Amino acid sequence: MTKNFMPSMAERAIGRELRRWRNDAGLSLSVVCQRARFSAATLSLTENALKPFDPLDIMLLGRIYELPNHVWKQMIRHAETVAGERTQSANGQHGLVELNAARDVDDAYLEAVAIRAFGADLLPRFLQTPEYRISATALGCPTYPADYPDRTAALQTRWTDSLTAADGHGPVVEILLSKRALRRVVGNPTITNAALLQLIRLSESGTFTVQLTDSEPLQENSYLHLSFPHRQHSDAVYVEGNGNARYIEDLTVCQLVNQSFRALQQAALSPAQSTEVIAETASTMTDRGN
């Protein structure tokens, strides 16, 4: 049953949370398996959302990790909601599963092997410096709250470090920015300048490219196209804008978005030209800041 089980992004988020429970408790996989009388394979499949969630397993794990009852009960309700969504989707119906996007999206791009991002009005959130993100939030620009600012900052540091690591094991990242997103002052010129300089620094990595375009395929929207390493994890497109944020996991839609992204890349400035324009724009921000 697990061989052909394709977990949704919501199910993957639950698996990540179960793994976080174990890490926060400071327990190894083998210790938890011994206490729960699970096989290592069962717990690994559960934490990676490669099998349907069993409410009794979640309850048992919550007790092993000594979590308050309301915490694991809430997780069970969430898992049951996600299971209901899977049933609806199988019957051709599509509901909405609540996502804690401020936490989940950060985790998702840390697990991706390839990220293609388009920024229409602002720099994509995972490229923003902490000061830029705070200023963008004050403007009401992000479509979901930064519920976990300290954790988000730590995740972003880990992610940017993975891009610039010498071993080259970070994800392949391809960025398209509209010129409007590049030139928009967020917070103040100094804050925007720092964010642009980070783009230039990241572009020095062999796995990161940024290109500028005048095109805007999704008006007033930004999106991420995420690809994952596991064969049972399908691609997903994460769209934010107009006051909402959601995953699109339909295979056809993901393929169309990827094709559109590739077409825009062909029409955009080259990475070298784009980096030059970003540097010039950053210098004008410095002048404004003075």
Solvent accessible surface area in square Angstrom, and as a share of the most:
residue,aa,sasa,rsa
1,M,190,0.85
2,T,42,0.24
3,K,139,0.59
4,N,126,0.65
5,F,17,0.07
6,M,84,0.38
7,P,5,0.03
8,S,32,0.21
9,M,0,0.00
10,A,9,0.07
11,E,8,0.03
12,R,7,0.03
13,A,22,0.17
14,I,1,0.01
15,G,0,0.00
16,R,13,0.05
17,E,34,0.15
18,L,1,0.00
19,R,63,0.23
20,R,38,0.14
21,W,15,0.05
22,R,31,0.11
23,N,93,0.48
24,D,115,0.60
25,A,44,0.34
26,G,65,0.63
27,L,34,0.17
28,S,55,0.36
29,L,57,0.29
30,S,78,0.50
31,V,52,0.30
32,V,0,0.00
33,C,11,0.06
34,Q,145,0.65
35,R,142,0.52
36,A,8,0.06
37,R,223,0.81
38,F,36,0.15
39,S,61,0.39
40,A,56,0.43
41,A,64,0.49
42,T,40,0.24
43,L,0,0.00
44,S,43,0.28
45,L,54,0.27
46,T,5,0.03
47,E,6,0.03
48,N,60,0.31
49,A,0,0.00
50,L,13,0.07
51,K,36,0.15
52,P,48,0.30
53,F,34,0.14
54,D,58,0.30
55,P,52,0.33
56,L,123,0.61
57,D,24,0.12
58,I,1,0.00
59,M,52,0.23
60,L,63,0.31
61,L,1,0.01
62,G,0,0.00
63,R,137,0.50
64,I,26,0.13
65,Y,15,0.06
66,E,155,0.69
67,L,45,0.23
68,P,71,0.44
69,N,84,0.43
70,H,123,0.55
71,V,43,0.25
72,W,12,0.04
73,K,91,0.39
74,Q,112,0.50
75,M,21,0.10
76,I,25,0.13
77,R,139,0.51
78,H,54,0.24
79,A,8,0.06
80,E,95,0.43
81,T,75,0.43
82,V,5,0.03
83,A,54,0.42
84,G,33,0.32
85,E,37,0.16
86,R,89,0.33
87,T,80,0.47
88,Q,74,0.33
89,S,47,0.31
90,A,86,0.67
91,N,103,0.53
92,G,58,0.56
93,Q,103,0.46
94,H,153,0.68
95,G,32,0.30
96,L,166,0.83
97,V,27,0.16
98,E,149,0.67
99,L,45,0.23
100,N,69,0.35
101,A,10,0.08
102,A,2,0.01
103,R,46,0.17
104,D,7,0.04
105,V,4,0.02
106,D,1,0.00
107,D,14,0.07
108,A,0,0.00
109,Y,4,0.02
110,L,35,0.17
111,E,59,0.26
112,A,6,0.05
113,V,69,0.39
114,A,16,0.12
115,I,0,0.00
116,R,19,0.07
117,A,0,0.00
118,F,0,0.00
119,G,0,0.00
120,A,1,0.00
121,D,37,0.19
122,L,20,0.10
123,L,3,0.02
124,P,8,0.05
125,R,18,0.06
126,F,4,0.02
127,L,0,0.00
128,Q,7,0.03
129,T,13,0.08
130,P,57,0.36
131,E,95,0.42
132,Y,1,0.00
133,R,18,0.07
134,I,122,0.62
135,S,16,0.10
136,A,0,0.00
137,T,64,0.37
138,A,90,0.70
139,L,96,0.48
140,G,59,0.57
141,C,35,0.21
142,P,31,0.20
143,T,32,0.18
144,Y,20,0.08
145,P,86,0.54
146,A,35,0.27
147,D,71,0.37
148,Y,68,0.26
149,P,84,0.53
150,D,124,0.64
151,R,58,0.21
152,T,2,0.01
153,A,35,0.27
154,A,63,0.49
155,L,14,0.07
156,Q,9,0.04
157,T,78,0.45
158,R,149,0.54
159,W,2,0.01
160,T,10,0.06
161,D,81,0.42
162,S,37,0.24
163,L,6,0.03
164,T,61,0.36
165,A,41,0.31
166,A,115,0.89
167,D,89,0.46
168,G,44,0.43
169,H,156,0.70
170,G,15,0.14
171,P,12,0.08
172,V,76,0.44
173,V,0,0.00
174,E,29,0.13
175,I,2,0.01
176,L,0,0.00
177,L,0,0.00
178,S,1,0.01
179,K,47,0.20
180,R,97,0.35
181,A,1,0.01
182,L,0,0.00
183,R,132,0.48
184,R,78,0.28
185,V,49,0.28
186,V,0,0.00
187,G,50,0.48
188,N,63,0.32
189,P,29,0.18
190,T,87,0.51
191,I,34,0.17
192,T,1,0.01
193,N,23,0.12
194,A,44,0.34
195,A,0,0.00
196,L,1,0.00
197,L,89,0.44
198,Q,28,0.12
199,L,1,0.00
200,I,35,0.18
201,R,108,0.40
202,L,0,0.00
203,S,28,0.18
204,E,139,0.62
205,S,17,0.11
206,G,85,0.81
207,T,32,0.19
208,F,3,0.01
209,T,50,0.29
210,V,2,0.01
211,Q,17,0.08
212,L,1,0.00
213,T,5,0.03
214,D,112,0.58
215,S,46,0.29
216,E,43,0.19
217,P,53,0.34
218,L,64,0.32
219,Q,118,0.52
220,E,95,0.42
221,N,23,0.12
222,S,19,0.12
223,Y,6,0.02
224,L,13,0.06
225,H,3,0.01
226,L,0,0.00
227,S,16,0.10
228,F,17,0.07
229,P,93,0.58
230,H,67,0.30
231,R,167,0.61
232,Q,10,0.05
233,H,25,0.11
234,S,43,0.28
235,D,44,0.23
236,A,0,0.00
237,V,1,0.00
238,Y,2,0.01
239,V,16,0.09
240,E,32,0.15
241,G,9,0.09
242,N,119,0.61
243,G,69,0.66
244,N,76,0.39
245,A,30,0.23
246,R,120,0.44
247,Y,26,0.10
248,I,32,0.16
249,E,65,0.29
250,D,77,0.40
251,L,119,0.59
252,T,82,0.47
253,V,52,0.30
254,C,3,0.02
255,Q,93,0.41
256,L,103,0.51
257,V,26,0.15
258,N,42,0.22
259,Q,115,0.51
260,S,43,0.28
261,F,1,0.00
262,R,91,0.33
263,A,63,0.49
264,L,20,0.10
265,Q,26,0.11
266,Q,160,0.71
267,A,83,0.65
268,A,17,0.13
269,L,54,0.27
270,S,44,0.28
271,P,57,0.36
272,A,79,0.61
273,Q,97,0.43
274,S,0,0.00
275,T,35,0.20
276,E,106,0.48
277,V,35,0.20
278,I,0,0.00
279,A,43,0.34
280,E,96,0.43
281,T,13,0.08
282,A,3,0.02
283,S,59,0.38
284,T,62,0.36
285,M,0,0.00
286,T,61,0.36
287,D,101,0.52
288,R,137,0.50
289,G,41,0.40
290,N,152,0.78
